[in-house]
């Protein structure tokens, strides 16, 4: 009956034989020693694999798969938590932006209502004041000082709207009733463009500040409701 020699036994025997021969002869080159070590390692590995029963191998594999599944599950949970945190952060930022926009809108509405109320109050006070003067109520002269022109404006425009009218005139002409814009041709206290428009208030529009004031007041009332309405527009646009 032929004896069966296992791979494990052959590997161990071979490694043992090589080691024994090396010890007896006493000659072992560096490369030969390395080969003997490789053979011993291979034999040892084969021994370890064969020494693990089939059932134990299955348990090891099952444990490895379980560990991999646990690792994947932990990674998935961490990613889910990260996604949830990011979604919460974005929602909080969106809610904060919406709240800020709402507050700004409400503040703007309150400010607009406040200005409208103040304007109405000014207009009411102006309408209750004494009758305003007309351009024809002033004696014409060859020239007028700034103080005289401003006095005319106060009487023609009225106290309630004078300050707004003054702010515009100060920026448009510096209270110079002969001011001329060299590039556009605008003329006078309120810089009518063209200046000839003011002829509707009087033929003396070139030299009479009262005529210019009258025309400017009518223009502001017709287009913006009042000099203060015109001044609000001017502040936003730097023109009116």
C-alpha positions as CSV (number, residue, x, y, z in Angstrom):
1,X,0.0,0.0,0.0
2,X,1.5,3.3,-1.1
3,X,1.9,5.9,1.7
4,X,0.5,9.3,1.0
5,X,2.7,12.2,1.9
6,X,0.9,15.4,2.5
7,X,2.1,18.7,1.2
8,X,2.5,19.9,4.8
9,X,4.7,16.9,5.6
10,X,6.8,17.3,2.5
11,X,7.3,21.0,3.1
12,X,8.3,20.4,6.7
13,X,10.6,17.5,5.7
14,X,12.3,19.5,3.0
15,X,12.9,22.5,5.3
16,X,14.3,20.2,8.0
17,X,16.6,18.4,5.5
18,X,18.0,21.7,4.2
19,X,18.6,22.9,7.7
20,X,20.3,19.7,8.8
21,X,22.6,19.6,5.7
22,X,23.6,23.2,6.3
23,X,24.4,22.5,9.9
24,X,26.5,19.4,9.2
25,X,28.5,20.8,6.3
26,X,28.9,24.2,7.9
27,X,28.7,25.9,4.6
28,X,25.8,28.3,4.1
29,X,26.1,31.2,1.7
30,X,23.9,34.3,2.3
31,X,21.6,33.4,-0.6
32,X,21.3,29.8,0.5
33,X,20.3,30.8,4.0
34,X,17.7,33.1,2.6
35,X,16.2,30.3,0.5
36,X,16.1,28.0,3.6
37,X,14.3,30.8,5.5
38,X,11.7,31.2,2.6
39,X,11.1,27.5,2.6
40,X,10.6,27.5,6.4
41,X,8.2,30.4,6.2
42,X,6.2,28.7,3.4
43,X,6.0,25.5,5.4
44,X,4.9,27.4,8.5
45,X,2.2,29.2,6.5
46,X,0.9,25.9,5.1
47,X,0.9,24.5,8.5
48,X,-1.2,27.4,9.9
49,X,-3.8,27.1,7.1
50,X,-4.1,23.4,7.5
51,X,-4.3,23.6,11.2
52,X,-7.5,25.7,11.1
53,X,-10.5,23.4,10.8
54,X,-13.1,24.0,8.1
55,X,-15.8,25.2,10.6
56,X,-13.3,27.7,12.2
57,X,-12.5,29.1,8.7
58,X,-16.1,29.8,8.1
59,X,-16.4,31.6,11.5
60,X,-13.4,33.7,10.7
61,X,-14.9,34.7,7.3
62,X,-18.3,35.5,9.0
63,X,-16.6,37.6,11.6
64,X,-14.7,39.5,8.9
65,X,-17.9,40.2,7.0
66,X,-19.7,41.3,10.1
67,X,-16.9,43.7,10.9
68,X,-17.0,45.1,7.3
69,X,-20.8,45.6,7.6
70,X,-20.4,47.4,11.0
71,X,-17.8,49.7,9.5
72,X,-20.0,50.5,6.5
73,X,-23.0,51.1,8.8
74,X,-21.0,53.4,11.0
75,X,-19.8,55.4,7.9
76,X,-23.4,55.6,6.6
77,X,-24.6,56.9,10.0
78,X,-21.8,59.5,10.1
79,X,-22.7,60.7,6.6
80,X,-26.4,60.9,7.5
81,X,-25.6,63.0,10.6
82,X,-23.4,65.2,8.5
83,X,-26.1,65.7,5.8
84,X,-28.7,66.4,8.5
85,X,-26.4,69.0,10.1
86,X,-25.8,70.7,6.8
87,X,-29.5,70.8,5.9
88,X,-30.2,72.3,9.3
89,X,-27.5,75.0,8.8
90,X,-28.9,75.9,5.4
91,X,-32.4,76.1,6.7
92,X,-31.3,78.3,9.6
93,X,-29.5,80.7,7.2
94,X,-32.5,80.8,4.9
95,X,-34.9,81.6,7.8
96,X,-32.5,84.3,9.1
97,X,-32.3,85.9,5.7
98,X,-36.1,85.9,5.3
99,X,-36.5,87.4,8.7
100,X,-34.0,90.1,8.0
101,X,-35.7,90.9,4.6
102,X,-39.1,91.1,6.3
103,X,-37.7,93.4,9.0
104,X,-36.1,95.7,6.4
105,X,-39.3,95.8,4.4
106,X,-41.4,96.7,7.5
107,X,-38.9,99.4,8.4
108,X,-38.9,100.9,4.9
109,X,-42.7,100.9,5.0
110,X,-42.8,102.7,8.4
111,X,-40.2,105.2,7.2
112,X,-42.3,105.9,4.0
113,X,-45.4,106.3,6.1
114,X,-43.6,108.7,8.4
115,X,-42.4,110.9,5.6
116,X,-45.9,110.9,4.0
117,X,-47.4,112.0,7.3
118,X,-44.8,114.7,7.8
119,X,-45.4,115.9,4.2
120,X,-49.1,116.0,4.8
121,X,-48.6,117.9,8.0
122,X,-46.5,120.5,6.2
123,X,-48.9,120.8,3.3
124,X,-51.8,121.2,5.8
125,X,-49.9,123.9,7.7
126,X,-49.1,125.6,4.4
127,X,-52.7,125.6,3.3
128,X,-53.8,127.2,6.5
129,X,-51.2,130.0,6.3
130,X,-51.9,133.4,4.9
131,X,-52.3,133.8,1.2
132,X,-49.0,133.6,-0.6
133,X,-47.6,136.5,-2.7
134,X,-47.6,136.4,-6.5
135,X,-44.8,137.4,-8.8
136,X,-46.6,140.6,-9.7
137,X,-46.6,141.7,-6.0
138,X,-42.9,142.7,-6.2
139,X,-41.5,145.8,-7.6
140,X,-39.1,145.1,-10.5
141,X,-35.5,146.2,-10.2
142,X,-32.4,146.1,-12.3
143,X,-30.7,143.6,-9.9
144,X,-31.5,141.6,-6.8
145,X,-29.4,140.4,-3.9
146,X,-29.5,136.8,-2.7
147,X,-31.3,137.9,0.5
148,X,-34.0,139.7,-1.6
149,X,-34.5,136.7,-3.9
150,X,-34.8,134.4,-0.8
151,X,-37.4,136.8,0.7
152,X,-39.4,136.6,-2.5
153,X,-39.3,132.8,-2.4
154,X,-40.5,132.7,1.2
155,X,-43.5,134.8,0.3
156,X,-44.4,133.1,-2.9
157,X,-43.7,129.5,-1.9
158,X,-44.9,129.7,1.7
159,X,-43.3,128.7,4.9
160,X,-44.4,125.1,4.9
161,X,-42.6,124.3,1.6
162,X,-39.9,127.0,1.5
163,X,-37.2,124.9,3.1
164,X,-37.6,122.1,0.5
165,X,-37.7,124.7,-2.3
166,X,-34.6,126.3,-0.9
167,X,-32.6,123.1,-0.8
168,X,-33.3,122.5,-4.5
169,X,-32.5,126.1,-5.6
170,X,-29.3,126.1,-3.5
171,X,-28.0,123.1,-5.4
172,X,-29.3,124.0,-8.8
173,X,-28.2,127.6,-9.0
174,X,-26.8,128.8,-5.7
175,X,-29.7,131.4,-5.6
176,X,-28.3,133.0,-8.8
177,X,-31.3,134.0,-10.9
178,X,-29.0,134.5,-13.9
179,X,-27.2,131.1,-13.6
180,X,-26.7,129.4,-17.0
181,X,-25.6,125.9,-17.6
182,X,-23.1,126.1,-20.4
183,X,-23.6,122.5,-21.6
184,X,-27.3,122.1,-21.3
185,X,-28.6,125.6,-21.6
186,X,-30.6,125.3,-18.3
187,X,-31.3,128.8,-16.9
188,X,-32.3,130.6,-13.7
189,X,-32.9,129.8,-10.1
190,X,-34.5,126.4,-10.7
191,X,-32.5,125.7,-13.9
192,X,-35.4,125.4,-16.3
193,X,-34.5,123.5,-19.5
194,X,-34.8,125.3,-21.7
195,X,-35.1,128.6,-19.9
196,X,-37.8,129.8,-22.2
197,X,-40.2,127.5,-20.5
198,X,-40.5,130.1,-17.8
199,X,-42.2,132.5,-20.2
200,X,-45.5,130.8,-19.2
201,X,-45.1,132.6,-15.9
202,X,-44.0,135.9,-17.3
203,X,-42.2,137.5,-20.2
204,X,-39.6,138.9,-17.8
205,X,-38.4,135.4,-16.9
206,X,-34.7,136.2,-17.8
207,X,-34.4,139.1,-15.3
208,X,-37.1,138.7,-12.7
209,X,-36.5,136.2,-9.9
210,X,-40.1,136.4,-8.8
211,X,-41.2,135.1,-12.2
212,X,-38.7,132.2,-12.0
213,X,-39.8,131.3,-8.5
214,X,-43.5,131.3,-9.6
215,X,-42.7,129.0,-12.5
216,X,-40.5,126.7,-10.4
217,X,-43.2,126.3,-7.8
218,X,-45.9,125.5,-10.4
219,X,-43.5,122.9,-11.9
220,X,-42.8,121.2,-8.6
221,X,-46.5,121.1,-7.7
222,X,-47.5,119.7,-11.0
223,X,-44.8,117.1,-11.3
224,X,-44.1,116.1,-7.7
225,X,-47.1,117.3,-5.7
226,X,-45.1,119.9,-3.8
227,X,-41.6,121.3,-3.4
228,X,-41.0,118.7,-0.7
229,X,-42.0,116.0,-3.1
230,X,-39.5,117.4,-5.6
231,X,-36.8,117.5,-2.9
232,X,-37.4,113.9,-2.0
233,X,-36.9,112.9,-5.6
234,X,-33.8,115.2,-6.0
235,X,-32.1,113.5,-3.0
236,X,-32.6,110.1,-4.6
237,X,-31.5,111.1,-8.1
238,X,-29.5,114.4,-7.9
239,X,-31.9,116.0,-10.3
240,X,-35.6,116.7,-10.5
